[in-house]
Amino acid sequence: MAKASRGPQRRPLADDELDALFEDFELLAHDGRVVSARVLLERIEGELSDEDAELWYARGLLAWAADGPDADARAALVRAVELAPEFADARHALGRLADLQGDFETLRTQWLEVLRLDQAQVRRRAGGAEDKVLLDAVESTAREVLAELPAQFRDKLHNVPIVLEERPHPSLVESGFDPRALGLFEGLEDSMRHEVAAAPTRIVLFYENLLDAFDDPRELAQEVEITLLHEIGHFFGLDEDEVADLGLA
């Protein structure tokens, strides 16, 4: 008896093709485009086995996008971390989910490990001239953003330092701060600074996180501008929603 045809078989994806597929999937899941993300997940499932942490990570992201940060999403991300303890992206997602669930201990544990893993990854990175060029771009873009601010805002920022740090300090992450944050506003808002003497205020750009996330110079410059304006917005008293309404989230 002849076997029924199963149709044309797809060739296995090369590593770079699978990486690109994952990137597209993550963008769709992040944007809440569940139907399109599910189509790509089916393709990913055809490439990986149930022992692949990346597959469970993708399942967790899709469950999160479809149903919110529920038990299914958490279980899938936990499984990804169990299969690959050094899978920093899965740990970071698990920490974000724990934050939404009010589970601070899991958030703290996962994000401290993300910080350690990301720092180790930088030490393995080639670095050198290319990274120096990108770091110079971070600094020059920050200066340009400040120079282009209206004078009334620029004047208020003249004694607020804009500093570059590699990543958030472990003590900051331990308090619940995202280890992959791109920037930070610390101190008093402009309207309150006259009320408390000697209260330090500064804006921080975390350049290693910026370089990790954006290796294209144009995209990097755009994100530096967005991040810096985001933190400046906080200095002038805007909350996260108000900053997001300006397109700076």
C-alpha positions in Angstrom: 0.0 0.0 0.0 1.5 3.3 -1.0 2.0 5.9 1.7 0.2 9.2 1.5 2.3 12.1 0.4 3.2 14.5 3.2 4.0 17.3 0.8 7.3 19.1 0.2 9.7 19.0 3.2 11.4 22.1 4.4 15.2 22.0 4.6 16.6 22.6 8.0 17.5 26.2 8.7 21.1 27.4 9.1 22.0 28.9 12.4 21.9 32.5 11.1 18.5 31.8 9.5 17.1 30.4 12.8 18.5 33.5 14.7 16.7 35.8 12.2 13.5 33.8 12.7 13.8 34.2 16.5 14.4 37.9 16.2 11.2 38.3 14.0 9.3 36.1 16.5 10.4 38.1 19.5 9.4 41.4 17.8 5.9 40.0 17.0 5.4 38.6 20.5 6.6 41.9 22.1 4.1 43.8 19.9 1.3 41.4 20.9 0.8 40.1 17.3 -0.1 36.7 18.6 -1.4 35.1 15.4 1.7 36.0 13.4 4.0 35.0 16.3 2.3 31.7 16.5 3.0 31.0 12.8 6.7 31.6 13.4 6.6 29.5 16.6 5.3 26.5 14.6 8.3 27.0 12.2 10.7 27.1 15.2 9.1 24.0 16.7 10.0 22.2 13.5 13.6 23.1 14.0 14.1 22.4 17.7 13.3 19.6 20.1 11.6 19.7 23.5 15.1 19.7 25.1 16.0 23.0 23.5 15.8 25.9 25.9 15.2 28.4 23.1 11.9 26.6 22.2 10.6 26.9 25.8 11.7 30.5 25.8 9.6 31.1 22.7 6.7 29.3 24.1 6.8 31.4 27.2 6.9 34.6 25.2 3.9 33.5 23.1 1.9 32.4 26.2 2.7 35.8 27.8 1.6 37.7 24.6 -1.6 35.7 24.3 -2.8 35.4 27.9 -0.6 37.7 30.0 2.0 36.8 32.6 0.1 33.7 33.8 1.3 30.3 35.0 1.8 28.8 31.5 4.2 31.6 30.5 6.1 31.3 33.8 6.3 27.5 33.6 7.8 27.7 30.0 10.4 30.3 31.0 11.3 28.3 34.1 11.8 25.3 31.9 14.0 27.3 29.6 16.2 28.3 32.5 16.4 24.7 33.8 17.6 23.5 30.4 20.1 26.3 29.9 21.1 28.0 33.2 23.2 30.5 31.3 20.4 31.6 29.0 20.3 35.3 30.0 17.4 36.3 27.8 15.2 33.7 29.4 16.3 34.7 32.9 15.6 38.4 32.1 12.1 37.5 30.8 11.4 35.4 33.9 12.4 38.4 36.0 10.1 40.8 34.2 7.3 38.3 34.5 8.0 37.9 38.3 7.9 41.7 38.6 4.4 41.8 37.2 3.4 39.0 39.5 4.8 40.7 42.6 7.4 38.0 43.1 10.4 40.2 44.1 12.6 37.3 45.3 12.5 35.7 41.8 13.0 39.0 40.1 16.0 39.8 42.3 17.6 36.3 41.8 17.1 36.2 38.0 18.2 39.7 37.4 21.4 39.5 39.4 22.2 36.4 37.4 21.4 38.3 34.1 23.8 41.0 35.2 26.6 38.4 35.9 26.0 36.7 32.6 25.9 39.9 30.5 29.1 41.1 32.1 30.8 37.8 31.3 29.6 38.0 27.7 31.2 41.4 27.3 34.5 40.0 28.5 34.3 37.4 25.7 33.3 40.0 23.1 36.0 41.0 20.6 35.8 44.7 21.6 38.6 46.9 20.3 38.3 49.6 17.7 34.7 48.9 16.7 33.4 49.2 20.2 35.5 52.4 20.7 33.8 53.9 17.7 30.3 53.0 19.0 31.2 54.3 22.5 32.4 57.6 21.0 29.0 57.7 19.1 27.2 57.4 22.5 29.1 60.4 23.9 28.8 62.6 20.8 25.1 61.9 20.5 24.5 62.7 24.1 26.3 66.1 23.6 24.2 66.8 20.5 20.9 66.0 22.2 21.8 68.4 25.0 23.0 71.1 22.6 19.7 71.0 20.7 17.4 71.4 23.7 15.6 74.7 24.0 17.6 77.1 26.1 15.1 77.2 29.0 15.5 73.4 29.5 19.3 73.3 28.8 19.9 76.0 31.4 18.2 74.0 34.1 20.3 71.0 33.2 23.7 72.8 33.3 24.6 71.4 36.7 23.0 68.0 36.2 25.8 65.6 35.1 25.2 63.2 32.3 27.5 60.2 33.0 28.3 57.0 31.3 28.5 53.7 33.3 28.9 50.2 32.0 25.8 48.7 33.6 23.6 49.2 36.7 25.5 48.4 39.9 24.7 45.1 41.5 23.2 46.9 44.6 20.8 48.7 42.2 19.8 45.5 40.5 19.3 43.9 43.9 16.8 46.6 44.7 14.8 45.5 41.7 16.3 47.7 38.9 16.4 46.2 35.4 20.0 45.1 34.7 19.4 45.8 31.0 18.1 49.3 31.5 19.6 51.8 29.0 19.4 54.8 31.3 18.6 56.1 34.8 17.5 59.4 36.4 18.7 59.7 40.0 17.9 62.5 42.4 15.2 65.2 42.7 13.0 66.5 40.0 13.7 70.1 38.9 10.7 71.4 40.7 11.9 70.0 44.0 15.6 70.7 43.9 15.3 74.0 45.8 13.5 72.3 48.6 16.3 69.9 49.7 19.9 71.1 50.0 22.8 69.1 48.6 20.6 66.4 47.1 22.6 64.9 44.2 20.9 64.6 40.8 22.4 62.9 37.7 21.4 61.1 34.5 23.2 57.9 33.7 23.5 56.2 30.3 24.5 52.5 30.6 26.7 52.2 27.6 27.4 48.4 27.6 23.6 47.8 27.6 23.3 50.2 24.7 26.1 48.5 22.8 24.7 45.1 23.4 21.3 46.1 22.1 22.3 48.2 19.1 25.3 47.4 17.0 24.2 49.6 14.1 25.5 53.1 14.5 22.3 54.8 13.3 20.1 52.7 15.5 22.5 53.3 18.4 22.4 57.0 18.0 18.6 57.0 17.8 18.3 55.0 21.0 20.8 57.2 22.9 18.7 60.2 22.0 15.4 58.5 23.0 17.0 57.2 26.3 18.5 60.6 27.2 15.3 62.5 26.5 13.4 59.9 28.5 15.5 60.5 31.6 15.5 64.3 31.0 11.7 64.0 31.0 11.8 62.4 34.5 14.0 65.3 35.6 11.3 67.7 34.6 8.7 65.7 36.5 7.1 63.4 33.8 6.1 59.9 34.9 6.6 56.8 32.8 3.2 57.1 31.1 3.8 60.8 30.2 7.2 60.0 28.9 5.7 57.1 26.8 3.1 59.5 25.4 5.9 61.6 24.0 7.3 58.5 22.2 10.3 58.2 24.5 9.6 54.8 26.0 
